[in-house]
């Protein structure tokens, strides 16, 4: 007997809105976001997303832990389809948002999980997707950086961006 992570799920998300998904462990939240991000293919049905979608699903996914933070910012930008020139032009702004001080020029293997999250989220702030898909990664950071991310997402949504996020923290989803 197959086990379905998701069955009969259907929803529409309006542009410029936030959709929060909350549920117990094993409820299929991360599977849903992986399908939305095209990491997984749905067994049935289809997913349609208009515009450029960026996902923050797996901290450090695609990053090189031997590279410095700055080198990884460039690498991550290239992985998600940004040009080298665009990333170089945005580098100061991304580094400022990440706010990890001198660690930006140290190998990422010396980073805490929160610092990796700061790096990944900071790239998103410069790439300006139409849709942002976030799987609990913001909860990894300290409260100051969580608030900074939530403020950024609030401005992003007011400017027409769309957020789909998973969290175990109902207050974080409500804050959006």
C-alpha positions in Angstrom: 0.0 0.0 0.0 1.6 3.3 -1.1 1.9 6.1 1.5 0.8 9.5 0.1 2.5 12.5 1.5 -0.1 14.7 -0.2 -3.4 13.7 -1.8 -6.1 15.9 -3.1 -4.3 19.1 -2.4 -5.4 22.1 -4.5 -5.0 25.8 -3.9 -4.4 29.1 -5.7 -2.2 31.8 -4.4 -2.7 35.4 -5.4 0.2 37.6 -6.4 1.3 39.8 -3.6 0.2 37.4 -0.8 1.7 35.2 1.8 0.6 31.6 2.1 1.7 29.9 5.3 1.6 26.1 5.8 1.6 24.8 9.3 1.3 21.2 10.4 2.7 18.3 12.4 5.9 16.6 11.5 5.3 14.2 8.6 2.2 16.1 7.4 3.8 16.8 4.0 4.7 20.4 4.4 8.2 20.1 3.1 7.1 17.7 0.4 4.7 20.4 -0.8 7.4 23.0 -1.0 9.7 20.6 -2.8 7.0 20.0 -5.4 6.4 23.8 -5.7 10.1 24.3 -6.1 10.3 21.5 -8.8 12.8 19.5 -6.7 10.2 16.7 -6.6 7.7 15.8 -9.3 4.0 15.3 -8.3 2.7 11.8 -8.9 -0.5 13.3 -10.1 -1.6 16.8 -11.0 0.4 19.9 -11.9 2.0 23.0 -10.5 1.9 26.3 -12.2 3.9 29.3 -11.0 4.0 32.6 -12.9 7.3 34.4 -12.8 10.7 33.7 -11.2 10.5 31.5 -8.2 13.4 31.1 -5.7 13.4 28.5 -2.9 15.2 28.3 0.4 14.7 24.7 1.3 18.0 23.2 2.3 20.5 25.3 4.1 23.8 25.1 2.3 22.4 23.2 -0.6 24.7 23.9 -3.6 27.2 25.8 -1.5 30.8 24.8 -1.1 31.9 24.7 2.5 35.6 25.3 1.5 34.7 28.5 -0.2 34.5 31.8 1.7 31.1 33.4 2.3 31.8 35.9 -0.5 32.7 33.2 -3.0 29.5 31.3 -2.0 27.4 34.3 -2.5 28.6 34.5 -6.1 28.2 30.7 -6.6 24.7 30.6 -5.2 23.7 33.6 -7.4 25.0 31.8 -10.4 23.2 28.6 -9.4 19.8 30.4 -9.2 20.3 32.0 -12.6 21.8 35.4 -11.8 24.6 36.8 -13.9 28.1 37.1 -12.5 28.0 40.9 -13.2 24.7 41.3 -11.4 26.0 39.4 -8.4 29.2 41.5 -8.3 27.2 44.7 -8.5 25.0 43.5 -5.7 27.7 42.1 -3.5 28.1 45.0 -1.1 24.4 45.1 -0.5 24.2 41.3 0.0 27.1 41.3 2.4 25.6 44.2 4.4 22.3 42.3 4.7 24.0 39.1 5.8 25.8 41.0 8.5 28.3 38.3 9.4 31.3 40.6 9.8 34.8 39.3 8.9 33.4 35.8 8.5 32.3 36.8 5.0 35.9 36.2 3.9 36.4 32.9 5.9 35.6 29.4 4.7 32.0 28.5 5.2 33.0 25.4 7.2 33.7 27.8 10.1 30.1 29.1 10.0 27.2 28.3 12.4 23.9 27.1 10.9 22.5 30.6 11.5 25.3 32.2 9.5 24.7 29.9 6.6 21.0 30.9 6.7 22.0 34.6 6.7 24.1 34.0 3.6 21.4 32.2 1.7 18.6 34.6 2.6 20.8 37.6 1.7 21.2 36.4 -1.8 17.4 36.3 -2.2 17.2 40.0 -1.2 19.3 40.9 -4.2 17.8 38.5 -6.8 14.3 39.8 -6.5 12.2 36.7 -7.3 8.4 37.0 -8.1 7.8 34.0 -5.7 9.7 33.1 -2.6 9.4 29.6 -1.3 10.7 29.2 2.3 10.9 26.0 4.4 11.5 26.8 8.0 15.0 28.2 7.4 14.3 31.6 8.9 13.7 29.9 12.3 17.4 28.9 12.3 18.6 32.5 12.7 18.7 34.7 15.8 15.7 36.8 16.6 17.2 40.0 15.3 17.9 38.4 11.9 14.5 36.7 11.9 12.9 40.2 12.3 15.1 41.6 9.5 14.0 38.8 7.2 10.3 39.3 8.1 10.6 43.1 7.5 12.2 42.3 4.1 9.4 39.8 3.2 6.8 42.3 4.2 8.2 44.9 1.8 8.6 42.2 -0.8 4.9 41.3 -0.6 3.8 45.0 -0.6 5.8 45.4 -3.9 3.8 42.5 -5.4 6.0 39.5 -4.4 4.5 36.3 -3.3 5.7 34.1 -0.4 4.8 30.5 0.4 6.3 29.4 3.7 6.4 26.5 6.0 7.0 27.0 9.7 6.2 25.3 13.0 5.9 28.8 14.5 2.4 30.0 13.9 3.5 33.5 15.2 6.1 33.8 12.5 3.5 32.9 9.8 1.0 35.3 11.3 3.7 38.1 11.4 3.8 37.8 7.6 
